[in-house]
Amino acid sequence: MARILEPLTIGRVIGDVLDSFHSSVKMTVFYNSKQVCNGHELYPSFLTSKPRVEVNGGDMRSFFTLVMIDPDVPGPSDPYLREHLHWIVTNIPGTTDAAFGREVVGYEIPRPNIGIHRFVFVLFKQKRRQTVSPPASRDRFSTRKFAEDNDLGLPVAAVFFNAKREKAARRR
């Protein structure tokens, strides 16, 4: 358990976004064919379509909620809009992927402006199939409050990547 959570602690995901938790489900995130690994950098131009998020835990009677956020908005040195919500999918059956769930908030492409941003995927195990209310705004979202308001408890898996604004090619 400690080895799985160590990169989340070093990357300050645990603390800034999540409380410490026991990782009990395997979640794998892919953009195209590239797997997301904790702390690795991905280019925003590579993130234009929804990722494939596989959930390997429980069974077809288990349901999960996926949340994707950016805790570093507008910039990591002063993230006063923390957290920015990028995606919510609920009622994902265990042993499938997010495409089988219900998209509550549509996927928003990561577009970091200033500095290196963390983009965090958090998976919660639901107690039952349920309806989740979308938040009023994508800005100032709180993963902790969302979990509390929807009776989700602590996460069962999380993974994050880093991204920064790409430099535009100069024309001559």
C-alpha positions as CSV (number, residue, x, y, z in Angstrom):
1,M,0.0,0.0,0.0
2,A,2.7,2.5,1.0
3,R,4.5,2.1,-2.4
4,I,1.3,2.9,-4.3
5,L,0.6,6.0,-2.3
6,E,4.2,7.3,-2.1
7,P,4.2,9.2,-5.5
8,L,0.8,10.7,-4.5
9,T,2.3,11.9,-1.3
10,I,5.5,13.2,-2.9
11,G,3.4,14.9,-5.6
12,R,1.3,16.5,-2.8
13,V,-1.9,15.0,-4.2
14,I,-2.4,13.5,-0.8
15,G,-2.7,16.6,1.3
16,D,-3.7,19.2,-1.4
17,V,-6.5,17.1,-2.9
18,L,-7.0,13.9,-1.0
19,D,-6.7,12.5,2.5
20,S,-4.5,9.4,2.9
21,F,-6.4,6.3,1.8
22,H,-6.0,2.5,1.2
23,S,-5.6,1.8,-2.6
24,S,-7.9,-1.3,-3.0
25,V,-8.8,-1.2,-6.7
26,K,-6.6,-1.1,-9.8
27,M,-7.3,1.9,-12.1
28,T,-5.4,2.3,-15.3
29,V,-5.6,5.5,-17.4
30,F,-4.6,5.6,-21.1
31,Y,-4.4,8.5,-23.5
32,N,-4.4,6.8,-26.9
33,S,-2.1,3.9,-26.1
34,K,0.1,5.7,-23.5
35,Q,-0.5,4.7,-19.9
36,V,-0.6,7.5,-17.3
37,C,1.9,7.0,-14.6
38,N,2.2,9.1,-11.4
39,G,4.2,12.2,-11.9
40,H,5.0,11.7,-15.6
41,E,4.6,14.7,-17.9
42,L,2.2,14.6,-20.9
43,Y,1.8,17.3,-23.5
44,P,-1.6,19.0,-23.7
45,S,-1.7,18.4,-27.5
46,F,-1.7,14.7,-26.7
47,L,-4.7,15.1,-24.3
48,T,-7.4,16.3,-26.7
49,S,-9.7,13.3,-26.5
50,K,-11.1,11.5,-23.5
51,P,-8.8,9.0,-21.9
52,R,-9.7,5.4,-21.5
53,V,-10.0,4.6,-17.8
54,E,-10.1,0.9,-16.8
55,V,-11.4,-0.2,-13.5
56,N,-10.2,-3.7,-12.3
57,G,-11.8,-4.3,-8.9
58,G,-15.0,-5.7,-7.5
59,D,-17.4,-7.2,-10.0
60,M,-20.2,-6.2,-12.3
61,R,-22.4,-5.4,-9.2
62,S,-19.9,-2.9,-7.9
63,F,-20.1,0.7,-9.1
64,F,-17.5,3.4,-9.2
65,T,-17.3,7.2,-9.6
66,L,-14.4,8.8,-11.4
67,V,-13.4,12.5,-10.9
68,M,-10.6,14.3,-12.8
69,I,-9.4,17.6,-11.4
70,D,-6.6,20.1,-11.7
71,P,-5.6,21.5,-8.2
72,D,-3.2,24.1,-9.6
73,V,-5.5,26.6,-11.3
74,P,-4.7,29.3,-12.4
75,G,-1.0,28.5,-11.4
76,P,0.8,26.2,-9.0
77,S,2.3,29.2,-7.0
78,D,-1.2,30.7,-6.3
79,P,-3.9,28.1,-7.0
80,Y,-6.8,30.3,-5.7
81,L,-9.3,28.5,-8.0
82,R,-8.3,25.1,-6.6
83,E,-9.7,22.7,-7.7
84,H,-10.8,22.9,-11.3
85,L,-13.0,20.0,-12.4
86,H,-12.3,18.4,-15.7
87,W,-14.6,15.3,-15.7
88,I,-17.1,13.2,-13.6
89,V,-18.3,9.8,-14.6
90,T,-20.5,7.7,-12.2
91,N,-22.0,4.2,-12.1
92,I,-19.0,2.7,-13.8
93,P,-19.4,-1.1,-13.3
94,G,-16.4,-2.9,-11.8
95,T,-14.2,-4.7,-14.3
96,T,-15.1,-2.3,-17.1
97,D,-14.0,1.1,-18.2
98,A,-15.5,4.7,-17.8
99,A,-17.2,4.4,-21.2
100,F,-19.8,2.1,-19.5
101,G,-20.6,4.7,-16.8
102,R,-22.8,7.8,-16.8
103,E,-21.0,11.1,-17.7
104,V,-22.2,13.7,-15.3
105,V,-19.7,16.4,-16.3
106,G,-18.2,16.2,-19.8
107,Y,-14.5,15.9,-20.4
108,E,-12.6,19.2,-20.6
109,I,-9.2,19.2,-22.2
110,P,-6.3,20.1,-19.9
111,R,-5.0,23.6,-20.9
112,P,-2.5,24.7,-18.3
113,N,-1.5,28.4,-18.6
114,I,1.2,29.1,-16.0
115,G,3.7,26.6,-14.6
116,I,3.4,22.8,-14.3
117,H,-0.1,21.5,-13.3
118,R,-1.0,18.2,-11.8
119,F,-4.1,16.5,-13.3
120,V,-5.5,13.9,-10.9
121,F,-7.9,11.0,-11.6
122,V,-9.6,9.8,-8.4
123,L,-11.8,6.7,-8.2
124,F,-14.4,6.1,-5.5
125,K,-16.4,2.9,-4.8
126,Q,-20.1,3.6,-4.6
127,K,-22.2,1.9,-2.0
128,R,-24.9,1.4,-4.7
129,R,-25.9,2.6,-8.1
130,Q,-26.7,6.3,-7.5
131,T,-27.4,9.7,-9.0
132,V,-24.8,12.4,-8.5
133,S,-25.6,16.1,-8.9
134,P,-23.2,18.1,-11.0
135,P,-21.5,21.0,-9.3
136,A,-22.6,24.5,-10.0
137,S,-19.1,25.4,-11.4
138,R,-16.0,23.7,-12.5
139,D,-13.8,26.1,-10.5
140,R,-13.4,25.9,-6.8
141,F,-14.5,22.3,-6.9
142,S,-13.6,20.2,-3.8
143,T,-13.0,16.5,-4.3
144,R,-13.3,15.9,-0.5
145,K,-16.7,17.8,-0.3
146,F,-18.0,16.1,-3.5
147,A,-17.2,12.7,-1.9
148,E,-18.8,13.7,1.4
149,D,-22.0,15.1,-0.3
150,N,-22.5,12.0,-2.3
151,D,-21.6,9.5,0.5
152,L,-18.6,8.1,-1.4
153,G,-16.1,7.8,1.4
154,L,-12.4,7.7,0.8
155,P,-11.0,7.0,-2.7
156,V,-10.0,3.5,-3.7
157,A,-7.5,4.5,-6.4
158,A,-5.8,7.7,-7.8
159,V,-3.2,8.5,-10.4
160,F,-1.9,11.9,-11.6
161,F,0.2,13.3,-14.4
162,N,1.9,16.7,-14.9
163,A,1.4,19.0,-17.9
164,K,2.5,22.5,-18.8
165,R,1.7,24.9,-21.6
166,E,3.4,24.0,-24.8
167,K,5.5,26.6,-26.6
168,A,4.1,27.5,-30.0
169,A,6.3,27.1,-33.0
170,R,7.5,30.4,-34.3
171,R,6.9,31.3,-37.9
172,R,9.7,33.0,-39.9
